């Protein structure tokens, strides 16, 4: 264990320093061994004043009024407390004990949640288990934001066997309400989550991930919406996204480096093409077309870096031109010409 603590910065600095959540880690004796930059930003406490210090000493010296780590170590379960800092600032802190297969505490994590001021209530429960040598994380969040109370239930199975080093990889998942970061998928064998409206019990949103395929489903105003993301390989930075509305394919687009890149197609419910566009590095570039349901072209426009550029034509259903406009850098040229005449 000492070897792990000695190399902790090397092991997971890159993993957690990018997290927006404040992350604070102690060993099983409540000695502070790591905290990230977000923790310093949220609390205003310098890392140098905490590293190597025992939580009992920090509480005694008034840095914190109490410690979730001390409670979690004593009770051997996850706890959430309202912690008051020496500065007078109050933060919500969750202490999470993580156990190895021999039921020994490996470390305690503290997550001061940087929640919006609109959030009037937040509660979280997390259970960590070892399943066939892998970490299984069950999470239950209740969030009241600006009067809208939701519940988020998720289950995550990591795809690596647990050992003294890769145990720290689960920190990248803790405290997240979703797994939107594509870097996370490389560590996950499967994932599923559901978001409910607590007021009426309705399912608002669900997500699943398995075998390099991410699916998300939701129902909005009696319209069923589904998104699938099929990753090309284990780099998880490119693939194909399909969007369905009421079980009909509505749009499909390629993703490269997390950005739209290549041709996007949109479809009518009967399967006929509604429109085509071309993206490059997440921006519209080239010809975009929209078609009538009979297959005749409706509009033809050219884009350059998301701005209209050149000729834009509107057709009627018989293929006759209704209007023709010219653009430069997103501005209609006729208007610019009229301004020159006036002045």
N, C-alpha and C positions, 0 to 999 in steps of 0.2 A: 504493500500500500504506500509506503514511503516513496517508492520509485515513481508511482503515479502522481503523487502530489508534487514531487520535485519537478516533473516535466509538464505540469498542468498547462502552463502558458503555451507550450509548443503543441500540446494535444488539441486544445479546443479554442484557442484565441481566435483563429480564423472562423470558427463555427459561430461563436456567440457575439463577437464584437460588432457584427452587422445587425444584431437583433435590436428592435426598438424597445423591447421589454428590458427592464433592469434585471440583471441576473447576478446573484450573490451566492457563493458556494462555501460551505464549511465541511470539515471532515466529521467523522462520527463523534468526536470529542468537542465539537463546536468551535474549532479553530478556523479562522477565516483563511481560505486558501486561494480564492479568486473572486473578482467582481468585474463586470464589463463597464464600458464607457457610458452606456445608457443609465446604469445604476448611479454613476457619479452625476450625470446630468439631471436625473430625476430628484435625487436627494440633496445634491449640493455638497456632498461629503467627499473629500479627497481620498483616493485609493490608498495613498501612503499612510493615512491615519487608521486604516482598517486591516490591511494585509498582515497576517501573522498574529492578530489579536484574537483572544477568546471572547465569545459573545457574552459570557458572564462578566468579564472585565468591562466590555463596552457598555453593558447595561448599568453596571455599578458606577461608571464614570459619566452616565447621563447622555451618552451618544444616542441611545435608544431607550425608551421607557420599558420595553419588553422585547423578547426575541421569539419569533416563530420557530427558529431552529431549535432553541432549547426545549420548547414545548413538544415539537415533533420528535426530537430524540427521546424525550422522556416517555411520550405516549406511543411512539413508534407508529404514527399515522400522520396523514396530511392535515395541516391546520391552516386556517386563515385568520389573521388578526388585523385590527386597526393599530398601526404603529405610529407613535409620536416621536419625531426627531428632536434633537437638541435645539434646532432652529425654530421649533414650534410647528413645523409642517407635519401634517398627518398624511400617511400613505397606507394603502391596502397591501398587505404582505401575505404571501402564501409560502409556507414551509413544507417541502415535500421530501420525505425520506425515501431513498432508493435502496433496495436490498439485493444482495446476491443470492444464489441458490441455497446458501447455508443460512439465509435469513439474517445476515450481518449487514448493518448499515454501511453503505459505501460512501455516500455523501448526502448533504442536505442542500437543497436549492431554495433560494428565496427570490420571489418575483414581485417586485413592486409594480403593480399594474398602472401603466400610464393611461388612465381612462379619461375620456372626454368629460368636461364639466357637466354635460347633459346627462351623463350616466349617474343615476341616483342610487342604484343598487347593483351589486355584483357579487355573485357567489360561484365558487368553483369547487368541484370534487374530482380528484384524479386517483386512479388505482393502477399501480404498476405490478405486473406479474411476470414471472419467467415461464414461458410456454415452449417446451421442447428446446430449451437453451436460448430462446429468443425473447426479447422484451415485448410484452403486450400492454398497451396503454389504453385504459378506458377513461374517458373524460365526460363530465357533466357540468355544463355552465348554465347559470341563470343570469340574464342581463336585463336590467330595466333602464332603457335609454329614452329620455324625453317622453316618458309615459307609455312607451311600447315595450312590453315585457316578453322576452323570448327565451327559449331553452334550447341549448345546443348539446346534443349527445353524439359522441364519436368513439370509434375504436380503431386503434392503429397497431399493426404488427410489424416490427422492424425485421429486415431480412438478413441480419447478421447475428451470429451467435454471440452471446454476451461474454466479455472478458474485462480484465482490469483497465484496458485502454479504451475500447470502443464504447464502454458504458457512458462516456461523456457525450456521445453523439446524440443521445436522446434529449439533451438540453435544447437542441435545435427545434424540437417539437413542443416542448413544454411552454405553456402560456399562450400558444397560438390558438386562435379561434377557427383557423382554417389551415390548409396546407397548400396555399397558393404558390409558394416558392417552388420552382421546378427543381431546384437543387435538392429539395427534400425527398422527391420521389425515388431517387437513387438509393435511399436508405430504407424504403418502405416495401414490404411484401404485399400488403393490402391495407386498405383504409376505407372506412365508411362513416358518414355523419348525417345527422338529421337536425333541422332547425324547426322548432314549433312555436306557434303563437300561444302563449300560456293562457291568454284571456279566453280563447275559444277552442284550444286544443288542435287547431288546424296545422297540418304540415306545410311549412312555407318553402323549404328548400332541402334537397338531399344530394349527397355527393358520395361516389364510390370510386375506388382506384384498385386495379389489379391487372397484372400482365401488360404493363405499359399502356393501359387505357383508362382515361379519366372520364367519368360521366357525372353530369350535374342536371338535376331536374327541378322544375318549379311550376306552380300554377298561378297565373296572374289574370284576374277578372275572367275566370272560367276558361282561360286559354292555357293549354298545357305546353310548356317550353322545355326542351331537352337539348343539352350540349354534350358532344363527345369530342374528346381530344385523344387521338391515337399517335403516340410518340413513335418516331422512326427507329430509335435505338436507345441504348442506355445513357446517352448524353442528355436526354430529356430537354433539348433546346430546339427541336424541330419536329414537325409532324403535320397532321391534317386535322382541322377543326370542322365539325359538321354541326349545324344548328337545325333543330326540328321544331315545328309548330303544329300542335295537334297531330303528332306522329307523322307528319309530312315533311320531307327534307326541304328546308327553306333556303339554306346557304351552305356553301363549303369553301374553305380557303386554306392555303398552305401557310405554315408558320415556320420561320427560320430565326434562330436567336431570339425567340419570344416575340417576334414581330411578324405582322402579315407580310408575306413576300410571295409574289406570283399571282396567278389568276384567281379571282373570287367569282363564283357563280351563285346567282339567286334563282329560285324556282317558284312557279305557281303551284297550287295544291295538286293540279293534275300532272305535275312533273315537267311541264314545259319550261324552258329557260325564260326567266323574267329579266335578267340583266347580267352583264359581265363587266368586271373591272380588273385592273392590274395594279398590284402594290409592289413597292420596292422599299425595303427597310422601314415598313410600317406606314408609308405614305402613298397616296394615289399618284401613279405615274403612267401616262399613256392614255389610250382610248377607253372610255367607259360607254357602254350601250345599255339602253333599257328597251324591252320589247313589249308589244301588245300580246295579249293571250293568243291571238291568231298567228303569232310568229313574226308579224311585221315590226320593223324598227319604230320606236317611239322617240327616243332621243339619242344623240351621239355627241359626246363631249370629250375634250382632251384635257388632261391634268398634268401639272408639273409640281411635284412636291406638295401635293394636297391643294394646289391653287389651279383654278381654271386658266387654261392657256390656249389661245387660238380660237378655232371655230366651234360653236355650239349650235346644234340644229335640232329643231322640234318638228316631228312629222305627224300627219294624221294617219288614221288606220288604213288608208289606201296607199300610203307611201309618199304622199305629196308634202312638200315643205310648207310648214306653217310660219315659222320664224327662224331667222338665222342671226346669231349674235357673235361678236368677236371679243375675246378677253386677253388681257396681258397682266400677269402677276395677280390674277384674281379679280381685276377691275375690268368692267365693261368698257370697251374702247369707244363706243358711241357716246357715252356720257362724257368721257374725257374730251372728245371732239367738240361736243356741244359747249363745254366750258370754255374751250379755246375761242369759239365763235363769239361767245358773249363778252369775252374780255379782249 
